[in-house]
Amino acid sequence: MLDASASTPDRHSTQPAPRHVTVIGAGIIGASIAYHLARRHAKVTLVEKHTPAQATTRTSFAWLNANSKTPYDYYRLNYDGLLGWYRLQQELPDAFDIQWGGSVAWCSSDADEIAALAHTVREHQPWGYPIHDINAAELQRLLPQVSTGEFGGGWHSSVDGTLDPVAATQALVSAACAYGAELVQADVTGLATQQTRVTEVVTAHGQWATDAVIIAAGNDTPALAEQLGIAVPMLDSYGILAHSTPVEKRLPRILLPSGADIKQNPDGRVVTGENFGDSGATPATEAVGQALLDKASEFLPELGRLTLDFVTRGKRVLPVDERPIIGTGADIDNAYVAVTHSGITLAPVIGQLLAIEVLDGIATEQLAPFRPTRFDGVER
C-alpha cells in the first residue's frame, strides 16, 4: 500500500459497510477509477502486476484534448474528460503539473493537409470547442520561439493541455490510498463466479472476496474479460516516442507541425513522435529516437540539437472500432471493463461515471454508446 499523503476522510458511524470493489490495472484509467471510488468511501483494492503506470500509460504522449475526436458522442466524452482534469486540480491541489497552453497545428503548402486542418475546425466549432483557424502572423505570435517554416494553414486549440502521465497516475494512486484504497502487486489469474456475479479475485499470491470488479488492465483486459463472457476486441497498434535529456523550458504549448508531435514535460524533457500513426514493427532503437529528436530540433533552434535520454515503444490500448469499451457484459452483473485509446484525456470522466454506475446502480447516459455488449454476436 502506498504511503498516504493526506489523511483518510472520517466516516460516519451510521454508514453501511462500504462496498468492496476490486480494480484490476493501475494505469491512468485504473488509478482514476480507484480514486473516484475511494473518494466516495468504497473499500477499494487496486491490483497491479507491475507498478503503477508502467505499461501503456508510460508510453503515452498525454495530449489532453477533444479536437481530434469524432463522432459527437465520443467528442463529448473526451471534452468531459478534458474538463475533468480541471476538476481534479481543484480536488487535489498541487497534485498535477498540467500545461494548459493549448495546442497549435500547422502545415506548409500541401492542399490535402490544409484541407484536413480546416475540416477539424469546421467540424468541432459547432460542437462548442474552442478551436479556430490561424494565419502565419498568429502562428508566430503563439510560438515566437519556434522556427515554423513555410505556412499554408493551421489552427489553435486553446483549451488543450498535457502532463507527465506517469506522475499523474502516481498522484491518483496516492490520493486513492489516502482515502483508504489498498494497492496490491499481484497478477490476477482468475475471477471466480457464482451465477451472474463475480465473487472472488484469484492471484498467484492469494484470493479475496469482492462485491464488484472493474477490469482496467489495458491490453491485458481481453483475456480477463473473456473469462466472464465479455468481448473486448482490440487492434494492434504501436507508437514510438523519443524523450530528450532535460533542457531549458521553452514550450508553453503542444506543437503539431506536419509529420511530428512535440511537447515539453515539466521536468524539461522534450517528447516527440510522428503524429500518432502506427509505427508498426519499427524498433525503439537509439537511432530511431535520435532521428525523431533531430526532426523536432529543426523547429526549436534556440535549444540546439536535442540529445536522446530514452525512447519508448508502446502498444496502444485500441479497441477494434477505436471507441471506448466501458461497462458490464450481458452475463455478469457486477463485472465491468474500461479500455480506451484516449485514456489520458478520458481518465477523470471514466472514473467519475463508473463510480456512479458501480456504487449507485445508475447506467449513465454518457457511457451508453460505449458498452461492450455492442460486440455480442459479432464475428471478430
C-alpha positions, 0 to 999 in steps of 0.5 A: 500500500502506498504511503498516504499523503493526506489523511483518510476522510472520517466516516460516519458511524451510521454508514453501511459497510462500504462496498468492496470493489476490486480494480484490476490495472493501475494505469491512468484509467485504473488509478482514476477509477480507484480514486473516484471510488475511494473518494466516495468511501468504497473499500477499494483494492487496486491490483497491479502486476507491475507498478503503477503506470508502467505499461501503456500509460508510460508510453503515452504522449498525454495530449489532453484534448477533444479536437481530434475526436469524432463522432459527437458522442465520443467528442463529448466524452473526451471534452468531459474528460478534458474538463475533468482534469480541471476538476481534479486540480481543484480536488487535489491541489498541487497534485498535477503539473498540467500545461494548459497552453493549448495546442497549435497545428500547422502545415506548409503548402500541401492542399490535402493537409490544409484541407484536413486542418480546416475540416477539424475546425469546421467540424468541432466549432459547432460542437462548442470547442474552442478551436479556430483557424490561424494565419502565419502572423498568429502562428508566430505570435503563439510560438515566437520561439519556434522556427515554423517554416513555410505556412499554408494553414493551421489552427489553435486549440486553446483549451488543450493541455498535457502532463507527465502521465506517469506522475499523474497516475502516481498522484491518483494512486496516492490520493486513492490510498489516502482515502483508504484504497489498498494497492496490491502487486499481484497478477490476477489469474482468475475471477471466480463466479457464482451465477451472474456475479463475480465473487472472488479475485484469484492471484498467484499470491492469494484470493479475496472476496469482492462485491464488484470488479472493474477490469482496467488492465489495458491490453491485458483486459481481453483475456480477463474479460473473456473469462466472464463472457465479455468481448473486448476486441482490440487492434494492434497498434504501436507508437514510438516516442523519443524523450530528450535529456532535460533542457531549458523550458521553452514550450508553453504549448503542444506543437503539431507541425506536419509529420511530428508531435512535440511537447515539453514535460515539466521536468524539461524533457522534450517528447516527440513522435510522428503524429500518432500513426502506427509505427508498426514493427519499427524498433525503439532503437537509439537511432530511431529516437535520435532521428525523431529528436533531430526532426523536432530540433529543426523547429526549436533552434534556440535549444540546439540539437536535442540529445536522446535520454530514452525512447519508448515503444508502446502498444496502444490500448485500441479497441477494434472500432477505436471507441471506448469499451466501458461497462458490464457484459450481458452475463455478469452483473457486477463485472465491468471493463474500461479500455480506451485509446484516449485514456489520458484525456478520458481518465477523470470522466471514466472514473467519475461515471463508473463510480456512479454506475458501480456504487449507485446502480445508475447506467449513465447516459454518457457511457451508453454508446460505449458498452461492450455488449455492442460486440455480442454476436459479432464475428471478430 
